[in-house]
Amino acid sequence: MDKSQAEPGIDFKDESLICCDCGEAFTWSYGEQLYYRDRSLSPPRRCPKCREQRRKRTTHVQNQHTDIDDTFARAREEIKKWQ
């Protein structure tokens, strides 16, 4: 998306933000700002590297919960067989 597609009166420029996890500066580009604005999102708090690490941790925890749920479901089925 080029700058001619931005709303009149809004001047998006690349911004430097500080990651809340690692403390490193990262660039929030013009295109990213448009993406966030179009979806009514708040500016990112984490750099791309830390966002990816967070996604991996979150996915891992969700998978663990799914495994536990599956184990309990199998156990309930076994108990029903014996009742």
VMD Tcl script that draws the C-alpha trace (Angstrom):
set ca {
  {0.00 0.00 0.00}
  {1.51 3.35 -0.92}
  {1.25 6.65 0.90}
  {-1.28 8.02 -1.60}
  {-3.87 5.62 -0.13}
  {-3.64 7.08 3.37}
  {-6.36 9.34 4.68}
  {-5.85 13.05 4.04}
  {-4.54 14.85 7.10}
  {-2.94 11.71 8.55}
  {0.79 11.59 8.00}
  {2.13 8.16 8.84}
  {5.91 7.89 9.16}
  {8.09 5.00 10.26}
  {8.34 5.11 14.05}
  {10.88 3.69 16.45}
  {9.28 1.79 19.33}
  {10.81 0.02 22.34}
  {9.97 -3.66 22.96}
  {8.41 -4.29 26.37}
  {10.10 -7.71 26.60}
  {13.70 -7.24 25.44}
  {13.99 -3.44 25.61}
  {15.36 -3.20 22.05}
  {14.20 -0.52 19.62}
  {12.32 -1.68 16.53}
  {10.77 0.10 13.55}
  {7.00 0.27 13.19}
  {6.74 0.87 9.47}
  {4.25 2.98 7.55}
  {2.60 -0.15 6.12}
  {2.30 -1.78 9.54}
  {0.70 1.37 10.91}
  {-1.93 1.26 8.17}
  {-2.57 -2.43 8.86}
  {-3.02 -1.76 12.59}
  {-5.20 1.31 11.97}
  {-7.46 -0.52 9.49}
  {-8.08 -3.25 12.09}
  {-8.42 -0.82 15.02}
  {-5.42 -2.38 16.76}
  {-3.16 -0.73 19.31}
  {0.50 -0.22 18.36}
  {2.68 -3.28 18.91}
  {4.42 -3.55 22.29}
  {6.88 -6.25 21.23}
  {9.49 -6.42 18.50}
  {8.93 -8.99 15.72}
  {11.39 -11.45 17.32}
  {9.69 -11.32 20.73}
  {6.22 -11.52 19.11}
  {7.25 -14.74 17.36}
  {8.68 -16.20 20.59}
  {5.47 -15.31 22.43}
  {3.34 -16.98 19.74}
  {5.42 -20.15 20.02}
  {5.06 -20.22 23.83}
  {1.30 -19.59 23.61}
  {0.83 -22.31 20.99}
  {2.88 -24.74 23.08}
  {0.71 -24.12 26.17}
  {-2.49 -24.47 24.13}
  {-1.24 -27.79 22.76}
  {-0.48 -29.00 26.29}
  {-4.04 -28.17 27.37}
  {-5.42 -30.07 24.38}
  {-3.32 -33.11 25.28}
  {-4.59 -33.04 28.86}
  {-8.21 -32.69 27.69}
  {-7.75 -35.67 25.36}
  {-6.29 -37.75 28.20}
  {-9.24 -36.97 30.47}
  {-11.71 -37.74 27.69}
  {-10.11 -41.16 27.16}
  {-10.14 -41.81 30.91}
  {-13.85 -40.92 31.12}
  {-14.59 -43.34 28.27}
  {-12.69 -46.11 30.06}
  {-14.59 -45.44 33.30}
  {-17.92 -45.62 31.44}
  {-16.98 -49.06 30.11}
  {-16.53 -50.36 33.65}
  {-19.72 -48.90 35.12}
}
mol new
graphics top color blue
foreach p $ca { graphics top sphere $p radius 0.5 }
foreach p [lrange $ca 0 end-1] q [lrange $ca 1 end] { graphics top cylinder $p $q radius 0.2 }
display resetview
